[in-house]
Amino acid sequence: MDFNLSPEHSAFQQQVTAFADALPPNRDDDAFHEAVRQGLTERNWIALAWPKEYGGLGASPLQQMVFNEIMGYRRIPAGSMGTMWVGPALMLYGTDEQKERWLPRISTGEDVWCTLYSEPGAGSDLAALQTRAIRDGDEYVVSGQKIWTSGAHRSNWGWLAARTDPDAPKHRGISMFCLRMDSPGVEVRPLVNMTGNHEFNEVFFDNVRIPAAQRVGEENRGWYTLAVALDFERSSIGSTSGARRSLDDFMALVKSGKAHLTGQTRNRLVDCVINAQVLRFVGYRIAAQQEATGTAPTLLAQMAKLCAMELNQRITSMTMQVLGLSGQAHPAESEFESYTHGFLRSVANTIEGGTSEIQRNVIATRGLGLPRG
Ligand SMILES: Cc1cc2nc3c(=O)[nH]c(=O)nc-3n(C[C@H](O)[C@H](O)[C@H](O)COP(=O)(O)OP(=O)(O)OC[C@H]3O[C@@H](n4cnc5c(N)ncnc54)[C@H](O)[C@@H]3O)c2cc1C
């Protein structure tokens, strides 16, 4: 396989790099996020790989990979739930009116979506979800609770899975809806994670009315739509560039003399570098295969995603081992704040989007055809 980029992809790489380098330096303030949103919108890069008719650029998988790598390496938030899985699921299962209504506004970043799947009693066993949607004329009335809803406090739309037939077998009584997050009866309560950040939420529904026209796909067949949306979520490419950045930053710290390796931690560091490099090539292979055949090699992409998440945890725990007690100081009081924060945040890597165990189950049964354990 030829890993060199074509002249067209190299030119695109330069354009994206120039854009990224020109962003304001302070990542924490609103000006930075607004500059990212505005810049991506102006260039039609928010939904880069979407077809042009829905507001994308129709970019090839390799172009998307180049883009993801640059943004991921610089930790610029460029992907969204709307572009990565809600929009692609709507393209497959939405009516023409639904596509016209929602897709263009996702591709410009005007609408921000959250994902309303998990509940206190339904995470890995998502089909056990209990939030009810009861048909009432031209509407559904929704009651129940979701949990761990990332970004619900910043979203104006929610991609909701709810039970429409409580008597059917659990996978057959679920429907998918698009819900305005400012609908009367929706309450978003913050959950602060152990890094001190407000990233996710609990969301409560008290007799929330959703027009029936906002149901996506057939009633009670939502599980299949949801499963495809989960495939989109778990098949993202280019997800190792953040890990490579963490390794580069850490090696710079070691070379500056602020962190000291032992023989053992040096070996762990080298192992992580090797793994990151291998995963980078796997990412290019996935994109090249997708480019050649038109379909994503889902199994390989899921393996890559699982390995990338676990690699990130190995990197952050290796940095903590090297930094010792100074890495364990409270983030607010430590010069190694970003490493401490990275370590604490990485715990969620093997839970969010489906736990490692569940992803291994999916790879074993759907990908490798192994019998259920
Ligand atoms: C940072 C973060 C962001 C998230 N964002 C969202 C979001 O935006 N929207 C949303 O809907 N959800 C979100 N989630 C929820 C996430 O999808 C669930 O936490 C995840 O699916 C696991 O479900 P659970 O927490 O209920 O754990 P459980 O399902 O209770 O699992 C507990 C443990 O049991 C293991 N286990 C369970 N079943 C099996 C099995 N069959 N075989 C082997 N092991 C098993 C699991 O692997 C895990 O280790 C987010 C979670 C995190 C951490």
The ligand as an SDF file (V2000), in Angstrom:
LIG
                    3D

 53 58  0  0  0  0  0  0  0  0999 V2000
  -17.9650   10.1070   29.0300 C   0  0  0  0  0  0  0  0  0  0  0  0
  -19.2440    9.3850   28.6890 C   0  0  0  0  0  0  0  0  0  0  0  0
  -20.1180    9.9550   27.7900 C   0  0  0  0  0  0  0  0  0  0  0  0
  -21.3100    9.3050   27.4760 C   0  0  0  0  0  0  0  0  0  0  0  0
  -22.1930    9.9320   26.6130 N   0  0  0  0  0  0  0  0  0  0  0  0
  -23.3840    9.3590   26.3540 C   0  0  0  0  0  0  0  0  0  0  0  0
  -24.3520   10.0240   25.5350 C   0  0  0  0  0  0  0  0  0  0  0  0
  -24.1090   11.1270   25.0240 O   0  0  0  0  0  0  0  0  0  0  0  0
  -25.5410    9.4280   25.3380 N   0  0  0  0  0  0  0  0  0  0  0  0
  -25.8620    8.2170   25.8790 C   0  0  0  0  0  0  0  0  0  0  0  0
  -26.9720    7.7320   25.6270 O   0  0  0  0  0  0  0  0  0  0  0  0
  -24.9790    7.5590   26.6810 N   0  0  0  0  0  0  0  0  0  0  0  0
  -23.7560    8.1080   26.9220 C   0  0  0  0  0  0  0  0  0  0  0  0
  -22.8430    7.4530   27.7390 N   0  0  0  0  0  0  0  0  0  0  0  0
  -23.2390    6.2030   28.3710 C   0  0  0  0  0  0  0  0  0  0  0  0
  -22.4940    4.9780   27.8480 C   0  0  0  0  0  0  0  0  0  0  0  0
  -22.9270    4.6260   26.5510 O   0  0  0  0  0  0  0  0  0  0  0  0
  -22.7420    3.8630   28.8660 C   0  0  0  0  0  0  0  0  0  0  0  0
  -22.1190    4.2610   30.0800 O   0  0  0  0  0  0  0  0  0  0  0  0
  -22.1750    2.5470   28.4230 C   0  0  0  0  0  0  0  0  0  0  0  0
  -22.9050    2.0600   27.3280 O   0  0  0  0  0  0  0  0  0  0  0  0
  -22.1710    1.5060   29.5600 C   0  0  0  0  0  0  0  0  0  0  0  0
  -23.4210    1.4210   30.1650 O   0  0  0  0  0  0  0  0  0  0  0  0
  -23.5420    1.4950   31.7660 P   0  0  0  0  0  0  0  0  0  0  0  0
  -22.8010    2.7000   32.2310 O   0  0  0  0  0  0  0  0  0  0  0  0
  -24.9830    1.3930   32.1010 O   0  0  0  0  0  0  0  0  0  0  0  0
  -22.7480    0.2340   32.3230 O   0  0  0  0  0  0  0  0  0  0  0  0
  -23.2920   -1.2590   32.4010 P   0  0  0  0  0  0  0  0  0  0  0  0
  -23.9880   -1.6130   31.1440 O   0  0  0  0  0  0  0  0  0  0  0  0
  -24.0660   -1.4000   33.6700 O   0  0  0  0  0  0  0  0  0  0  0  0
  -21.9580   -2.0730   32.4740 O   0  0  0  0  0  0  0  0  0  0  0  0
  -21.2320   -2.2560   33.7060 C   0  0  0  0  0  0  0  0  0  0  0  0
  -20.0660   -3.1970   33.4240 C   0  0  0  0  0  0  0  0  0  0  0  0
  -20.5500   -4.4940   33.0300 O   0  0  0  0  0  0  0  0  0  0  0  0
  -19.9810   -4.8720   31.7890 C   0  0  0  0  0  0  0  0  0  0  0  0
  -20.9650   -5.6140   30.9950 N   0  0  0  0  0  0  0  0  0  0  0  0
  -22.2780   -5.3150   30.8370 C   0  0  0  0  0  0  0  0  0  0  0  0
  -22.8640   -6.2040   30.0070 N   0  0  0  0  0  0  0  0  0  0  0  0
  -21.8940   -7.0740   29.6130 C   0  0  0  0  0  0  0  0  0  0  0  0
  -21.8680   -8.2070   28.7440 C   0  0  0  0  0  0  0  0  0  0  0  0
  -22.9660   -8.6090   28.1010 N   0  0  0  0  0  0  0  0  0  0  0  0
  -20.6840   -8.8410   28.5590 N   0  0  0  0  0  0  0  0  0  0  0  0
  -19.5560   -8.4320   29.2000 C   0  0  0  0  0  0  0  0  0  0  0  0
  -19.5230   -7.3820   30.0390 N   0  0  0  0  0  0  0  0  0  0  0  0
  -20.6770   -6.6920   30.2390 C   0  0  0  0  0  0  0  0  0  0  0  0
  -19.6310   -3.5780   31.0940 C   0  0  0  0  0  0  0  0  0  0  0  0
  -18.6220   -3.7620   30.1140 O   0  0  0  0  0  0  0  0  0  0  0  0
  -19.1680   -2.7230   32.2610 C   0  0  0  0  0  0  0  0  0  0  0  0
  -17.8240   -3.0100   32.5790 O   0  0  0  0  0  0  0  0  0  0  0  0
  -21.6390    8.0690   28.0590 C   0  0  0  0  0  0  0  0  0  0  0  0
  -20.7400    7.4880   28.9780 C   0  0  0  0  0  0  0  0  0  0  0  0
  -19.5610    8.1300   29.2800 C   0  0  0  0  0  0  0  0  0  0  0  0
  -18.6200    7.4900   30.2810 C   0  0  0  0  0  0  0  0  0  0  0  0
  1  2  1  0
  2  3  1  0
  2 52  2  0
  3  4  2  0
  4  5  1  0
  4 50  1  0
  5  6  2  0
  6  7  1  0
  6 13  1  0
  7  8  2  0
  7  9  1  0
  9 10  1  0
 10 11  2  0
 10 12  1  0
 12 13  2  0
 13 14  1  0
 14 15  1  0
 14 50  1  0
 15 16  1  0
 16 17  1  0
 16 18  1  0
 18 19  1  0
 18 20  1  0
 20 21  1  0
 20 22  1  0
 22 23  1  0
 23 24  1  0
 24 25  2  0
 24 26  1  0
 24 27  1  0
 27 28  1  0
 28 29  2  0
 28 30  1  0
 28 31  1  0
 31 32  1  0
 32 33  1  0
 33 34  1  0
 33 48  1  0
 34 35  1  0
 35 36  1  0
 35 46  1  0
 36 37  1  0
 36 45  1  0
 37 38  2  0
 38 39  1  0
 39 40  1  0
 39 45  2  0
 40 41  1  0
 40 42  2  0
 42 43  1  0
 43 44  2  0
 44 45  1  0
 46 47  1  0
 46 48  1  0
 48 49  1  0
 50 51  2  0
 51 52  1  0
 52 53  1  0
M  END
$$$$
